[in-house]
Amino acid sequence: MAEENVIFVGKKPTMNYVLAVVTQFNNNIDRIVIKARGKAISKAVDIAEITRHKFIQTAKYEDIKVETEVLHGERGDSNVSSIEITLKR
């Protein structure tokens, strides 16, 4: 999958990411992946739901992956949850 089809969720407002997803769909891209880790997971779910219910009703969930990544830091290892939501038109 091309890197431009991936939306990485961070600290920006939710609607910024929704606009990015809608823009990608309007550019005739059929499949978009929304990726988030940690506290941003709930925002990623909100982005997918807002996109599907308010802007692009034809979008469907193609795949949802939930994983735990082990990060090595100064204070030792820590587990960080991550999610990938794939939307398809």
SEMIMI-303410 format. One record per residue (C-alpha): x, y, z. Coordinates in nm, 4 decimals, decimal comma. Example, Ala and Ser with C-alpha at 12.3 -4.5 7.8 and 13.67 -1.06 7.14 Angstrom:
+----------+----------+----------+
:        u :        v :        w :
+----------+----------+----------+
:   1,2300 :  -0,4500 :   0,7800 :
:   1,3670 :  -0,1060 :   0,7140 :
+----------+----------+----------+
***
This chain:
+----------+----------+----------+
:        u :        v :        w :
+----------+----------+----------+
:   0,0000 :   0,0000 :   0,0000 :
:   0,1306 :   0,3424 :  -0,0908 :
:   0,2352 :   0,5644 :   0,1968 :
:  -0,0063 :   0,8427 :   0,0917 :
:  -0,2966 :   0,6089 :   0,1677 :
:  -0,2022 :   0,6008 :   0,5374 :
:  -0,3289 :   0,8574 :   0,7883 :
:  -0,1244 :   0,8659 :   1,1118 :
:  -0,3357 :   0,9953 :   1,4008 :
:  -0,1686 :   1,2287 :   1,6485 :
:  -0,2578 :   1,5361 :   1,8508 :
:  -0,4328 :   1,7454 :   1,5852 :
:  -0,8094 :   1,7992 :   1,6077 :
:  -1,0243 :   1,5072 :   1,4937 :
:  -1,1812 :   1,6956 :   1,2030 :
:  -0,8376 :   1,7602 :   1,0495 :
:  -0,7943 :   1,3854 :   1,0085 :
:  -1,1518 :   1,3388 :   0,8849 :
:  -1,0816 :   1,6025 :   0,6186 :
:  -0,7632 :   1,4168 :   0,5199 :
:  -0,9547 :   1,0882 :   0,4803 :
:  -1,2360 :   1,2518 :   0,2820 :
:  -0,9815 :   1,4275 :   0,0591 :
:  -0,8085 :   1,0966 :  -0,0137 :
:  -1,1403 :   0,9346 :  -0,1067 :
:  -1,2256 :   1,2321 :  -0,3299 :
:  -0,8906 :   1,1820 :  -0,5091 :
:  -1,0191 :   0,8402 :  -0,6268 :
:  -0,8237 :   0,6377 :  -0,3723 :
:  -1,0283 :   0,3292 :  -0,2876 :
:  -0,8543 :   0,2141 :   0,0313 :
:  -0,7267 :   0,4222 :   0,3245 :
:  -0,5568 :   0,3057 :   0,6438 :
:  -0,5976 :   0,5014 :   0,9678 :
:  -0,3172 :   0,4208 :   1,2139 :
:  -0,2932 :   0,5197 :   1,5797 :
:  -0,1122 :   0,4199 :   1,8978 :
:  -0,1847 :   0,4619 :   2,2663 :
:  -0,4259 :   0,7378 :   2,3631 :
:  -0,4940 :   0,8257 :   1,9985 :
:  -0,6752 :   0,4931 :   1,9377 :
:  -1,0132 :   0,6314 :   2,0406 :
:  -0,9583 :   0,9304 :   1,8101 :
:  -0,8860 :   0,6918 :   1,5197 :
:  -1,2168 :   0,5139 :   1,5814 :
:  -1,3950 :   0,8515 :   1,5940 :
:  -1,2326 :   0,9519 :   1,2636 :
:  -1,3502 :   0,6332 :   1,0924 :
:  -1,7028 :   0,6629 :   1,2311 :
:  -1,7426 :   1,0325 :   1,1466 :
:  -1,6154 :   0,9672 :   0,7946 :
:  -1,8561 :   0,6768 :   0,7416 :
:  -2,1681 :   0,8323 :   0,8943 :
:  -2,1407 :   1,2007 :   0,7995 :
:  -1,9316 :   1,2274 :   0,4823 :
:  -1,8890 :   0,9053 :   0,2850 :
:  -2,1745 :   0,6673 :   0,3608 :
:  -2,0482 :   0,4176 :   0,1010 :
:  -1,7239 :   0,3580 :   0,2965 :
:  -1,7004 :   0,0195 :   0,4653 :
:  -1,4586 :  -0,1370 :   0,7107 :
:  -1,2304 :  -0,3707 :   0,5194 :
:  -0,9993 :  -0,4661 :   0,8052 :
:  -0,9214 :  -0,3741 :   1,1652 :
:  -0,5908 :  -0,4808 :   1,3220 :
:  -0,5156 :  -0,4427 :   1,6916 :
:  -0,1617 :  -0,5059 :   1,8164 :
:   0,0679 :  -0,4434 :   2,1098 :
:   0,4142 :  -0,3076 :   2,0417 :
:   0,7001 :  -0,3298 :   2,2907 :
:   0,8955 :  -0,0055 :   2,3117 :
:   1,2415 :  -0,0017 :   2,4655 :
:   1,3069 :   0,3150 :   2,6635 :
:   1,5233 :   0,4541 :   2,9401 :
:   1,2922 :   0,3100 :   3,2068 :
:   1,2792 :  -0,0338 :   3,0484 :
:   1,0268 :  -0,1943 :   2,8186 :
:   0,6703 :  -0,0723 :   2,7907 :
:   0,3733 :  -0,2038 :   2,5962 :
:   0,1891 :   0,0315 :   2,3623 :
:  -0,1344 :  -0,0697 :   2,1923 :
:  -0,1893 :   0,0205 :   1,8289 :
:  -0,4736 :  -0,0012 :   1,5771 :
:  -0,4993 :   0,0008 :   1,1992 :
:  -0,8428 :   0,0667 :   1,0518 :
:  -0,8745 :   0,0086 :   0,6778 :
:  -1,1648 :   0,1856 :   0,5082 :
:  -1,2700 :   0,0878 :   0,1570 :
:  -1,5062 :   0,2668 :  -0,0743 :
+----------+----------+----------+
***
